Every structure is written in structure tokens, then in C-alpha cells.
């Protein structure tokens, strides 16, 4: 009798608890009747339901096997894919090159606020920011104050004096003089110049202090900087190793801006894990990168764009970089380079940033739709997650149980025609970030 009473009590308690608890948490939602591109597979799934709870993908099942009493978005058999990831973004740097040398922090911030919204509107739910003072922007987005993608920030790109982070003109006084000063980009935290092992260590650690998820250094010439030709190598082996050590101590990795083979090989030998651009790399060095499992983060469109505020020398460097793109991409396709990601590197123009989905179409010259789709989802996600314990979010770039529910519903089938993604306003019908509907035009 006593046992029965106890059992009854337990049962009643359980019933009361069940009644008190919501049937499903307010954060639950089901996407019904979706054909899934999961970030990897060449085939779309059969029509499926995706059960989302607390911002994560909890369950993927056959259609109509999920509970009926939860908020539902029926996507009518359309394609569901992971939110896209832009592995080389500059959310803070959509100012004219000349404006960037004079603007205050407010103008940078107002412009970046629009840039962040533009990226999310285009279907990018995550970006790896590769130079810029994005930390407060990231905070505002993560708190839901303004719309934008998740940001994996690098903080200020680090280079040597006269390197790609040094945006002083040739006439500026030497910093060895008391009258010498830093460029506005440095003062705003967008780039930083550091020479020698102690300064490089300090510059890396300043970024880590702010919450950088990876570190970006420049080990070769750049286009928008004034004093450095593209063919030069920047930083000594000791300086590169210093950056790698400080990043590794923090559980993360270093990405390097560089175009030429010599600079790439040295960076990889010193422990750099991600090569940004690589336009002028030769086949042998690209193979070496592939053997080392190094990530290749190339771009196309940025080298074709007219960038606002550049002088003739800068335009000439841009042209030189553009001439390397075809060989780079042809070789990468020939090698079936696995660790290659989507990125766009667009700077100087919000109007240009609005067009970045065209980068997907540009890549169709060398890659199949499935290859491009992997670059912009699972591969870029894998690169983001190379930040290991410094990854502030979780699993991105794939549709699987436990991943973050960053999802797009697409009109048409991008596996057959990648260009459907180039018109996000019409063809990306749903944008979900962290289980929340940001856009739904179904
Ligand atoms: Zn860049």
C-alpha cells in the first residue's frame, strides 16, 4: 500500500511538473518539408523536418514525424542549406581608402553597422573578419542590438613597419623620431604595426585580450598599403614564429596575408594555418600547402573591382594580383584542393559589399556548384572552428544534429545552378540565425 501510494505520488508529481512545463520551450520551432543540402553531400535529402530548440538543430526526421503543436515553417519542399560563411570579410573597412585615413570611430561604426546588416541580408550568418576593430560590433550583434552575422574577429592585422598594416604615405615622418606617428587605421584599431619579437608578441596578445578568435599577420606586400610592392616578403622567421607561439598558447592559430610562393612557404614552415589570397603561388608551393593541410582562402571579385580612393600604384598592384587569380584557381581545382574556402575581402564600398554573392558565380569558372557550396558552408565552417576553445559559438556551416540553427531556404536548387544565390533578395526566402527567423518571405 505504502509502495503504491509512493508510486502514485511520484506519478502525480510528474504529471504536475509536465503540466507546469511548457509543451516545448518558447525557443522551439520546426522547419517542415525541406530538402536539405547539409554542407557536404552532393545529394539533397528526401523531404525532412528539422526540429530546432534553443538555437540548435535538435533533430532531423522524416517529414511529419515531428510534434504538431510547435511553431512551424512549412517550406514546401524547397532547398534548405546552412547559413553561408564568409571566411575573409572586413566588416569595419567599407570606407573609401582616403576616408579611412581621416575618419573618427563613429563614422567607422555607423558604416560597419550597415555592412553587418548587408552581410546578413545576403545570407551570410557567419564571417571571419580578417582585420578590423570589430569587437564592439560583435558584442552588439551577439546581444541582438543590431542585425548582423556571427563574427570571428582577428582584430587589428599585424605587420612590420613598411608592411601591409602600415598605411602611412611615403612622406610621413619616421616613427623613430618623436614627431613620427601611427596611421589613423592603427589609432582606430583596424591594423597595427609591430617590429621584432617583443612587439609582435605584444600585438598578438592585445588582440587576444579583446577576444580575437584567430590572429591575422601580413607576410607579403599588400594592395591598399602605400609603401610595399607585392613581391616583397615581410617579417623574419623569428617574428612569424612569435605570432604563431602567442596564438598557439591561447589555443588558436595564425592566418597570413600573402601573395607570393616564397612568403607562403615561409609562413607555413613557421606554423601559419591559413593563407589569405595566394594569387601568385606556384603549383609546387600550392601542393606543399595541400600536403600540410593548410587552408587556402582566395578571392576573385575584389581584384576586379574599382576600389575607392586608390592611387595609380595601388591600382597597378591590384592588376598584378588579378593576373594571378586564374592560375591559382585552375591549379587549386586541378589538385582538388580540399581545404579551400569562400571569402570576398571586399573593402571601401557598401555598394560593392552588397554584391558579394556574385563571388559565388565568379568561382563557377573553375569549380562545380557542389564545390562552391562546400567552400561557403562546411569548409569555411571548419576553418572558423580551427579557433578551438576560442570559438565563441559552436558548430557552424553544416546541417546536422547539435549544429547551430543558421539556415537558409532557397528558391531553386543551388546544387544545379549556383547563380540562384546571387539574387538573395528574391531567392533566399528564409534567413534563420541561431534558431530565430531574421527573414521569411514564404
Ligand atoms: Zn583582406
Boltz pocket constraint, residues with backbone or C-beta under 6 A from the ligand:
constraints:
  - pocket:
      binder: B
      contacts: [[A, 88], [A, 89], [A, 90], [A, 130], [A, 131], [A, 345]]
      max_distance: 6.0
